[in-house]
């Protein structure tokens, strides 16, 4: 994807040079260098993001999950009290 962006930028620079002449290079070359730097920065930042994503994918294993935890029992209904009164109250 990055090579396509750089290739299209280079093709646009060549077409503009052929149509307008050398003055287009005053704007086109710095713009092309900026595009190349942005593509390089994105590619460099993708490697750590990809490693982090792979690490996060392997970090949670449902089979290794222990029963219980911080919220265990929170959503369970409490046991009901008996609704009948005893025969005698002491």
Secondary structure, 3 states (H helix, E strand, C coil): CHHHHHHHHHHHHHHHHHHHCCCHHHHHHHHHHHHHHHHHHHHHHHHHHHHHHHHHHHHCCHHHCCCCCCCCCCCCCCCCCCCCCCCCCC
